[in-house]
C-alpha cells in the first residue's frame, strides 16, 4: 500500500504537470462502480481550460490545486499515476481517471487495481481541510525538519498512554504518512518493541522514534518508495526501498543484527514485524 514516501515520490514526479492547461478530465466507466469515484462527469466540466497550479501532498493524499476547485486524490491500496503518450499506449486495465492537457503530448492516467483509491472534486481548499481524515491528521512525518516538539506533545496525550505504539503509529492522527511498512521499519530502527504501551516509552525513546520515523520515510523517498506488487512512480519505474527493509515482510527470516528469527504479530488487524531481541 502506498504510504507517505510513495505518495511523495508520485507528487515529485507529477510536478511536470504544474502550469499545464487541462483539456479534459474524465472518469472511466469502471470508476463509477466505486463510491470514492462517484463525481458526475459534469462536475469535471469546470476544469476545462484551467491550469494545474500545484500538486500538494497531505499525509497520504495528493491535493490537485486549480484556480479555485481542488481534486482530492488518495492512492488507496494500489493506486498509481502513469504518464502516457497519446496514441501509442493502451490504457491500463483498472484506469479510473484520465487527465488530458492542451499542447502536451502526454496525458495522465490514474490506475487503481484494488479500487480503494479516491478522486473527488472539492469546491475549495477550505472544504478539503474540513474533510474528516485531513482535519484529524497528525504531524507530517515527512516535514523537514521533523517537528519533534509537536510530535512529543502529541504522543504525550493521555489517549495514547495505554495503547501499543505499533497500533498508534498507523492511525494517521499522530504521524501522517506512516503506514504498515514504515511503522515496522521505524520501530526497528529506533529499537522499540511494537507491543510497548506508549506510557512506558522514555523521553529518549520517544525522541529516537521521532527521528527514526523521519529518517525511514526520507530514505524511502530517496529510493522511489517500496514496490511489493504494484507501486510505481509515474515514469513506470519501481521503487527499491524494499531492498533495505530490516523487518517488514521478513517473518521467519533471521535478523541481520542478532540472528534471531523475525516475528509477525497482528495489532488492530494490521501486521507488525519485529525482532524481539533487538527491539526492547
Ligand atoms: Zn535482532
Boltz pocket constraint, residues with backbone or C-beta under 6 A from the ligand:
constraints:
  - pocket:
      binder: B
      contacts: [[A, 255], [A, 256], [A, 257], [A, 258], [A, 259], [A, 260], [A, 275], [A, 276], [A, 277], [A, 278], [A, 279]]
      max_distance: 6.0
